[in-house]
Amino acid sequence: MPAELDSRTRPQLPPTHYLDNRIYTDPAVFEAEKDSILARTWRFVCHASEIPGPYDYRLVQVAGHELVLVRGKDGEVRAFYNSCAHRGARVVRNTAGTLEQGRMTCFYHLWSYDDEGRCTGISRPAGYRDTSVRKEDTSLRPVRVETLFGLVFVCLDDTACPLHEFLGEAVIEAMRTPFGIADLEVFHLHRTEIQANWKLFVETNYEGYHELLHLLNRTTGVAQQEYQERQWTNHQRGHVSFDHARISYGNLNYEQREANMMPGMKPNGHVVINLFPDMLLNCRSTVARIDSLMPLSPTRTLLECRGLGLADDTDTVRAMRVRHHNQVWGPTGINLAEDMWAVQAQMRNMENGSSRYSVIAREEEGPMDDSSLRNFYAEWSRLTGYKPHDLNAEQTSGQG
């Protein structure tokens, strides 16, 4: 007889087809992820429309570090560690705004910096005349920034490959519709803390099997025969994309999405692209959505959700996009709440030891294949050096 399958028994499956659930709870694993993934890969931090004008700024968190993003008077977006070169105090303290007179001034000793991070003033400079401390030789520590289709990415690793290489041509082409055809604008941003490991939420975006969780998805998408022909495409470096599909919103008595569509989208169309390690690009014909994560601890994750429309929307069209966004997403949509219930239910049993293993073994033609999850964990393993199916296995050096 085959071995009994339960969440406490090691599955009799290939190592690629199951997970040791301690990867979600072990503090050492989380620290390795911070060093080898979160701090060394390109991470989405905001959309360009959130810092539209000269001297506009916002604070972001990456791998436990606070960064300040600033659009300079030359139009370039730059990023710096939000740490004064003098004694390490936070220089910028408001979450977002516009730099007064184009300067960032540290509240502690009033050292100031310009939009390019250069020190423009040291208070009472005569006290340093017999030292090597000079404003000309002082600056905020810069961070690499690249922008693609209005999406702003940073990377803390100065030796990492450029963003274009990290994503690859196929992924960039998949992102083009709708994110790279016209100017988009964020109209909605909200944050929520999930009491679960960050990878669990990533998994909800990487697999179609969980669409059975969502009333909306299983009624308007999965119930259609043509939807079953939808395929995942696994790309290098852990990225994945999902075939375009048509959604039947009328099955839930929602209005169809057949007018004022996002650039390149078909009526009632749906597209999904996941960028490793933790970014989701999602479009439901008339409105776009971006999810991104800030892992806080092994068991706490901050989720940022953005809704996007066209920058030149009329008030009437924008109201429609907001309505369509909130039917599915946002604080009022049911999909996010259902995803959070699911991953927090998982996390509880992983923390108390009731669940030791998870199965990612589905192999089928169609949207519910688990190859996308296996692609994610292959890259996760390459970078961290851990074997996701056995935390007791010897750790390799990782290739982050």
N, C-alpha and C positions, 0 to 999 in steps of 0.2 A: 504494500500500500504506500502511496506517496506520503511524505511527511506532512503532518498537520501544519497549516499556515495560520499563525496568529502573530500579533504584534510583539510578542516576547521571544519568539523562536527565530533563529537565523534562517531566512528563506533559502530554499534549495534552488537558487537562481544564479545566473552569471553575475559576477561582481558589479557589472555596470547597471544591473536591473533592480538593485535595492540599496537602501541607505541606512547607515548606523545613526539613529536619531540623536546621539550625543553630539553630532556636528552642530546641532541647534542650541545646545545648552552649555557646552564646555567653554569656560573662559579662555583657555589657551587657544582654542580654535578661533574664537572671536578676535583675540589679539593678533593672531597670524593673518586673519582676513584684513584687519585694519592695515597691517604693514604691507602685505603682498597684493591685495586687491584694491581696497578702498583708497589707499594713498598712492597707488602706482598705475591705475588705469584712468582713462578719461571719464570724468563725471559731469553729467548735466547739472547746472546750478540755477539757471533762470532763462527766460526768453528775453531777447533784445528789447522787446517792447516794454519791459519792466524798468529799463534804464534808458529812456528814449532820447534825452537831451544832454548837452554838455554839463558836466559836473554832477549828473544824477548818479546815485550809488545805492547799493543794498548789501547787507551782510548775508553770508552763507556759511554753512558748516560742511566741512569735508574731512572725513577720517578723524574727527575730534578737534580739528583746527578751525578757528574762525577766520574767514577771509572777507575782505572788503572788495567788491567789484565797483569800478568807477568808469564812467564814460568820459573821456578827456575832451578838452576843447577842440581837439583834432578829430573827434568822432570815434576814436579807437576805444575799445573796452579793455581795461587792464585789471589785474587782480593782485592783491598784496595780502600777506599775513597781517592781521589787524593787531599788530604788536609794535609799540614804539621802540625805535632803535636805541633809545636812551636807557630805560629801565623796564621795558617790556609791558607797560600798561596798555589796555585797549585804547586805541586812538579814536575810532568811530564807535559811538555807543547807541545811536538810533538804528533801528532795523533797516530803514530806507529813507531816502530824502535827496536833497540837493546840497552840495558842498557850498557853504557860505564863502563867497569871494574865491571859490575854487580851491579852498585849502582844507586840510584835515589837521586839527590842532589837538594835541594830547592834553587832556584836562589836568594831568598830574604836575608837569613842570613847563607846560606851554610850548613844547617843541612843535613845529608845524611842518606840513608836507604838502606838495602840490599834487595835481591830478596824475602826474607820472611817478609819484612816490618819492620825489626828490625832497630833501630837507630844505625848507625855505627860511627857517628861522630857529635859532637856539636862544632861549631867554638868557639874559646876562652873559653874553659870550665871552666877556673879558676874563671870566673865571677859568676859561680853558686855554688862554693864550700861550701858556707854557707847556701845553700837551699837544697830542696829535689830533684832538677832536676838532673837526671842522665841518660845517654844514655841507660844504662841497663834496665831502667824502662820506656823507651819511645819507641813508635812504631807507624806506620801508622795503622789506624783503619781497621781491616779486614772485608771482606764481604764473606758470604757463597758462595762456588763454587762447582758445580757438573758437570761432563761431561758424556754424554751418546751418544754412537755411533759417537764420535768426535764432538758432539754439546755441546757447553759450555753454561751453565746456571748459573745465579746468583740469589740470593734472599736476599733482605735487611732485612728481618724479621728473627731474630735469633730463633724465636719460631715456625716458619712454619714447616710443615711436610717435610720429605726428598723428593727429586725429584722423586724417584721411586714410592712413595706413591701418590704424586701429580698427576702423569701421569696415573698410574694404569697398570696392566699387559696387558690388551687388547690393550691399546694405544701403549705401548712399542712394542708389537708384530706387530702391524700395521706399526710402524715406521721401523721395521727391514728391510723390502724390500722397497727401496734399501739401506737405510742409515746405516744399521748395519751389512752388510755382508762383505764388503771390505773397505780398506782405501780410503776415498774420499779426494778431494782437491778443494778449491775454486779457480776458474780461472777468475771469474768476480765479481766485487762489484761496485754497483753504488747507489747513494742516490738521492732522489728527494723529494721536499717538496710539500705536498698536501694541498690545501687551503680548508680543510674540517676536520670534527671531526674524530678521529681515528676509532670509532665504525662503521662509514659508510664504510670505506675501509675493515674492518674486515668482514662486511656483504657480500661484493663481493666474499669473499673466502668461506663463510659459506652456500651459497645457489646456487643451480643449475639453478634457474629460470632466472637469469641474463645472462646465457650463450647465450640467444637469442640476447644479446647486441653484442656479438663478431662474426664477420664474420667467423673467423677460427673455433670457437667452434660449431656454429650452422651448419656449412657446413661439418666439418670432424667428428663431434661427434653426436650432437642432431639429425641430419638427418638420422642416422642409427636406425633401429628398435630395435636391441639388446641393444643400448645405453639407451633406455627407461626403461630397466630392472634394471638399476643401482640404488643402494639404499644408503642412508645415514645411518650411525650407530651413535647414540648418546651415548656418554660415560659420566661417572660421571665427576664433576668439569668443565663442559662446553666444553670438548673436543669432536670433531667429526671426523669421517673418512668416506671416499667415496669408494664404491666398485671399484675394478680394472675394467678397461674398455679397449676396443680396439678402436683406432682412425684411420680413413681413410684419411690419409694426401693426398692421390692421388686425392681426391675430389677438392683440391685447386692446383693441379699440383705440390705439394711438394713431395720430395723424401720420400719413406716409410722408417720407422725406424725399420729395420729388422736385422741389424748386429751391433756388438760392443755395445750391450745393457748394461745398468747398472745392477748390480748384482740382480738376482732374477726376473727381469722384462721380460715380454713376448714381442714378436714382436708388435710394435705399441701400446704398453700398456700405461696406464695412471693411476696414483694413486695420491690421495690427502688426507692429514691428517692435521687438524687444531688443534693447541694446544692453549687452553685458556691462556691468553686473546688475543694474537695478533700475533701468529706465524703460517705461512703456510709452510708445507712441500709438495712439488709437484714434480712428476717425469713423464716425457714424454719419456719413454722407453730408450732413449740414453743419456739423460741429466737430472740432478736434479736441483731443484730450491728451495730457501728459501726466503720467505718474512718475515720481522719483522718490527715493528713500534716503533717510539719514539714519543708519544704524547707531543706536545709542548704547546698547549693551547686548549681551547674548539674548535677552528676553524683552527688550524694548526697542521699538522702531518708530521714527517719526516719518510719516507719509505726507508728501506735498502733492496736491492735485491742482492742475491748471486746466481751465477751459479756454479755448481759443476760437476766434472768428476772424474775419477779414478786417484789416485795418480801416478800410473805407466803407464798412457796413453803414447803411442807414439805420436810424433808430428802430424802424419796424423790423428790418432783417435781424438786427442784433437781438431784439426781444424774442424773435423766433429761435435763434440759436441758443439763447439762455434757456428758453423753455425746453428745447430738445435736450440740452445738456442735463437739466435737472430731472428729466424723466428717467434717466439712467444713472447718472453720476451725482456729484455734488452732495451736500449734506442732506438733501431731500430725496435723492435717488436711492433705490433699494439695493443696487448691485454692490456698492461699497460696504454697506452694512452687512450684507450676506457674506462677502469675502472676509470681513473682520471676524464675524462669528466663527467662521470655519477655521481660520488659522489660530485664533485664540483657543478654540476647543482642542486643536492639535497640541498647542504649546502646553496646555495644562497637563496632559497625559505624558508628554515628553519630559516635563520637569519632575513629575512625581515618579517616573520610572515605569509607569503602566505600559507605555509603548516604547519598545526598544528599536524596532525596525520599520521602515516604510518601503513600500513596493512601487517601483517605477518601471514596470515590466510590460506595459501594453505595446503590442506590435500589430498594427493594422493599417490598411490604407484608409486615410481619412483624418478628420480633425481631432480624434481622440487618441492618436498615437502618442506614446511617451518619449519618442526620440528627441524631442525638443528639450525635455528635462535632462535626458542623458547627455545631450550636447552641453547644456549649462554646467553639469557637474564634471564633465571631462575638463572643461576650462578651469573650473574652480579647483580641481585637483592639481592641474598643471601648475597653477600659480601658488597655491598654498603648500603643496607637497603632501597633503593628507590624502588618504584613501577614503572616499566618502562612504564606502560600504563597511569599513572596519577601522575604527579610530585607534585600535591597538596595533595595527600594522605599522611597520617602520616608516617614518616620515621621510620623504625625499627632500632635497634642498629647495624645491619649488623653482619656478622660472619667472618670478615677478620682476 
